[in-house]
């Protein structure tokens, strides 16, 4: 597998993910990062931003600010090693729904079966009740 294809398969949702600064996409083979503010940045733009901060301040900054919203950035590489709560933002919603449906189908089937059994039991009790009522009425007539 080529490096580019490997990177594509490691990047979830790669078709629509792009650097919010320069527009480079994951399909172009860029290494992308998501910041805590929700903006996406490629490694090239982050390197340029870091160099700009060093040049303007004369020393390295302890945290970079997002070039889009100026909030301090906590960066995470966009790949399959993201924590699940972050990774979910990059997964295909249709695939997520299929997985959810697969997981709840046995639960729904179990509950439906229990409802059918309950309804069957209710019908049995009603029939028994009707039989008892008929027997009681017959006993009352003979008194």
Residue pairs with C-beta under 8 A, 6 or more apart in sequence:
1 9
3 29
4 29
7 26
7 29
7 31
8 14
8 26
8 27
8 29
10 79
10 80
11 17
11 26
11 32
11 78
11 79
11 90
12 78
12 79
12 80
12 82
12 87
12 90
12 91
13 26
13 90
13 91
13 92
14 25
14 26
14 27
15 26
15 27
17 25
17 26
17 32
17 40
17 78
17 90
18 24
18 25
18 26
18 32
18 40
19 25
19 30
19 32
19 40
19 41
19 42
19 44
19 45
20 39
20 40
20 41
20 67
20 68
21 41
21 42
21 45
21 67
21 68
22 42
22 44
22 45
24 30
24 32
24 42
24 44
24 45
26 32
26 78
30 42
30 43
30 44
31 42
31 43
31 77
32 40
32 41
32 42
32 43
32 77
32 78
33 40
33 41
33 42
33 43
33 46
33 75
33 76
33 77
33 78
34 40
34 75
34 76
34 78
34 82
34 86
34 89
35 41
35 66
35 71
35 73
35 74
35 75
36 71
36 72
36 73
36 74
37 66
37 68
37 69
37 71
37 73
39 66
39 67
39 68
39 69
40 78
41 49
41 66
41 67
41 73
41 75
45 67
46 64
46 75
49 64
49 67
50 60
50 61
50 64
53 60
53 61
53 64
54 60
54 61
63 72
63 73
64 72
64 73
64 75
65 71
65 72
65 73
66 72
66 73
76 82
76 83
76 86
78 90
80 87
82 90
88 96
